[in-house]
Amino acid sequence: MIDVDTIVKNGIVLTMDDQGRKIDQGLVAVSGDSIHWVGEEDSAPAFSATTTIDARGGIISPGLVNGHTHAAMSLFRGLADDLPLMEWLNDYIFPIERRMDEDFVYTGTILACAEMILSGTTTFCDMYLFEEAAARAAHEAGMRCLLGEVLYDFPSPNYGEIDNGFSYVQDMIERWHDDPLVSIAIEPHALYTCTPQLLKRVGSMAERHHLPVITHVAETTSEVDEIHRRYGKTPFRHLHDLGLLNSRLIAVHCVHVEDQDLSLLAEKGVRMVTTPESNMKLASGAARVKIYQDAGLTVGLGTDGCASNNDLDMFGEMDTVSKLGKISTMDPTAVPAPVVYKMATIEGAKALGMEKSIGSIEPGKKADIIVIDTNTPHMTPMYEPFSHLVYAANGGDVTHTMIGGRLVMQDRRLLTLDLEDVLEAARSKQKTVLGWLGEGTGKGLKP
């Protein structure tokens, strides 16, 4: 008899490993924070487990990886929809952000963690202000994350001048070093908000600490035009000339990448994250996901923040990226469901540089596992699991979420957070936001 902590059984195991193994009647054994064994239930060794989870014929999958968020912006959900970008920023978002503090970001991140756990996301990558509070919130919620403080060339509501920003990041690196859940990245906001000097400094810091660099790149045509105007080159050529175009770089959005740059990006090992719903809502355009993948690039998937998406449900994001890929190429075979599910699991892990520890169900990897209920009308009958996961499922179909061998949701009940407390705290911050807007920090909410 082999003693383990948890067994997850009686389900279709989608391993997402290199062989793409699908085990129809599978069992996963978890010991400590890692996967001990995976295979057919009939051929499993004799296990003695403290906890047994019956998937009830559903799907057992690696946890989903949200490759790009601004988690605390969950508190801005629906605040100022359907507005031009600059009006949205100048009259609503920026005035509120100037008033924020650590408690605001902590509350928003906890709310986001609750939403992500409930919808099957086990790892997220975050960029925002007061990220020490975000790291604390994620750790308390039991979520895996890669995050960093946003850096730019104007005073921050958190750290003030940029020298203080680098000191803040340095402190985070030291504080969260070797934490099992929280990892740190260096995160300049974008090429149009960061001088070449700042970006070079970012590159040196990242190389010194062996950390990834995450930045928004080529999100809009106006951004691309601005970089051409300032520097006479494409955004990625600009990064190349600054020494940042390498395997440390995680480029977010990448809506308008020029063909001439694709082979260089692949050669340098640059990783991408696409955020299709946010890019659609802000009318930024559609990233050419199939073209990027065909060029040999790793492309992960993210939701962006709730202010420009409205939810953090990765199932909806998968459905969108597939259909957008088809309509933008007029090819119904483009960006198929199995490819999309990889973007949300193992390819998402590769995009964040975490593929050695998460993204697939394999012995030795961290036990980040979700169970999806398929005994529902919209999931019945099921001919092909990937098709249902991408085109039919939603976050509410997830029944169990495990992160690092720890159950953080069981039978739709959060175990690490008190949901009512989370929601009440968020509603309190809503009153705060309405007060700020009413004081004239912005034009106020329109009827």
C-alpha positions, 0 to 999 in steps of 0.5 A, spaced: 500 500 500 502 506 497 500 512 502 499 519 498 495 525 500 490 525 495 487 521 489 483 524 484 479 518 480 473 516 475 474 521 470 477 523 463 485 525 464 487 530 459 495 530 461 497 535 456 504 532 456 508 531 450 505 525 447 498 528 448 495 522 453 488 522 454 486 517 459 479 515 459 478 512 466 484 515 469 487 516 476 491 521 479 495 520 485 498 527 489 503 526 494 505 533 498 505 539 493 506 534 487 503 529 482 506 522 484 502 517 479 497 518 473 494 513 469 489 508 468 485 507 474 484 499 473 492 499 473 493 503 479 498 501 484 494 500 491 494 507 494 491 509 501 489 516 500 487 521 506 482 525 501 479 522 495 476 526 489 470 522 485 470 526 478 464 523 477 465 521 469 468 528 468 474 531 466 481 532 470 485 537 467 491 541 469 489 548 472 488 553 467 494 559 466 492 566 465 498 569 462 496 576 463 492 580 468 491 586 472 487 583 478 486 589 482 482 592 476 476 587 478 474 593 482 473 597 476 468 591 472 463 595 468 465 602 471 466 605 464 464 601 458 463 603 451 468 609 451 473 611 447 480 609 450 483 616 452 476 618 455 476 611 459 483 612 461 483 620 463 476 621 466 475 614 470 481 609 470 487 614 472 483 619 477 481 612 481 488 610 480 491 616 483 487 615 489 488 607 490 493 604 496 495 598 498 488 596 501 485 597 495 489 593 491 489 587 496 481 587 496 481 587 488 486 582 488 483 577 493 476 578 489 480 576 482 483 570 486 476 568 488 473 569 481 479 565 478 479 559 483 472 558 482 473 558 474 479 553 474 485 558 474 491 556 478 496 560 475 496 568 473 501 573 471 499 580 474 502 587 472 499 593 476 500 598 482 502 596 489 504 589 487 506 587 494 499 587 496 497 583 490 503 578 492 500 577 499 493 576 497 495 571 492 499 567 497 493 568 502 488 565 497 493 559 495 494 561 488 500 561 484 502 567 480 508 571 477 507 578 478 511 585 478 510 592 479 509 596 473 514 601 471 514 607 467 517 614 466 512 618 470 511 618 478 507 612 480 501 613 485 505 607 489 513 609 489 513 616 486 519 617 482 522 611 478 528 610 482 524 608 488 520 603 483 526 599 482 528 599 489 520 597 490 522 591 485 528 589 489 525 589 495 519 584 492 525 580 489 528 579 496 522 578 500 519 573 495 525 569 493 524 561 493 516 562 495 512 556 493 507 560 490 509 567 488 514 569 483 517 576 481 518 579 474 520 586 472 515 589 468 516 596 464 509 598 462 510 599 455 515 602 450 511 608 449 511 610 457 518 607 458 525 611 455 530 607 452 534 608 459 529 605 463 528 599 459 536 598 459 536 598 466 530 593 466 534 589 462 540 589 466 536 588 473 532 582 469 539 579 467 542 580 474 536 576 478 535 571 472 528 574 472 523 575 466 521 581 463 514 583 461 511 588 457 505 590 453 508 591 446 504 592 439 497 593 442 495 598 437 496 601 431 497 608 434 502 605 439 506 602 433 506 608 429 509 612 435 515 608 436 516 608 428 516 616 429 520 616 435 525 611 434 524 609 426 523 602 427 518 597 429 517 596 437 520 589 437 526 592 433 527 597 438 527 592 444 532 588 440 537 594 439 536 595 447 538 588 448 531 586 451 529 581 445 531 574 448 528 568 452 526 572 458 521 577 454 514 575 455 511 580 450 503 581 452 498 583 446 502 583 440 496 585 436 500 588 430 507 584 429 510 585 423 512 579 418 519 582 418 520 581 425 517 574 426 523 570 425 527 574 429 522 573 435 522 566 434 530 566 433 531 569 440 526 565 444 521 571 445 514 568 448 507 572 447 501 572 451 494 574 447 488 577 450 483 577 445 477 579 449 480 585 451 483 587 444 476 586 441 473 590 446 478 596 446 478 595 438 485 594 438 485 589 433 486 581 433 493 578 434 494 573 428 495 567 433 496 562 427 501 566 424 505 566 430 504 559 432 506 557 425 513 561 426 515 557 432 513 562 437 510 560 444 503 563 445 499 563 451 492 566 453 490 571 458 484 575 460 487 582 461 484 586 467 476 586 468 476 594 466 477 592 459 474 585 459 469 584 465 471 577 467 477 573 468 474 566 465 479 563 461 473 558 458 470 564 455 477 567 453 479 560 449 472 560 445 474 567 443 481 566 441 479 560 437 473 563 433 477 570 432 482 566 429 477 563 424 474 569 422 480 573 421 483 568 417 476 566 414 479 559 415 474 554 420 480 550 421 485 555 424 486 555 431 482 549 433 480 547 440 486 542 442 491 547 440 487 553 444 487 548 450 494 547 450 495 555 450 491 555 456 495 550 460 502 547 457 503 553 452 501 558 457 506 555 462 511 555 457 509 562 456 511 564 463 517 560 463 514 555 468 513 549 464 518 544 468 513 545 474 506 546 471 501 546 465 501 538 465 499 532 469 505 528 469 509 525 475 514 530 479 510 536 477 506 541 481 499 538 483 495 544 480 489 540 478 482 542 476 475 537 475 470 539 470 463 537 471 460 534 464 454 531 467 450 538 465 445 539 459 450 544 455 456 538 456 452 532 454 453 528 449 460 529 449 464 526 443 470 530 444 473 533 450 477 539 447 471 541 443 467 541 449 472 545 454 473 550 448 466 551 445 461 549 451 464 549 458 464 555 462 468 557 469 462 555 473 463 547 470 469 547 475 467 543 481 474 542 484 481 546 484 487 544 487 494 548 487 500 545 489 497 539 492 492 543 496 484 543 495 482 551 494 475 549 492 471 543 493 465 542 490 464 549 488 466 551 495 472 556 496 476 553 502 482 558 502 477 564 502 470 566 505 467 568 499 461 573 503 467 577 506 470 578 499 464 580 496 462 585 502 469 588 502 469 589 494 462 592 495 465 597 500 470 599 495 465 600 490 462 606 495 469 608 495 470 609 488 463 612 487 465 617 492 472 619 489 468 620 482 463 624 485 468 629 488 470 631 481 477 627 480 473 625 474 467 627 470 463 622 474 459 616 472 454 618 466 447 615 466 
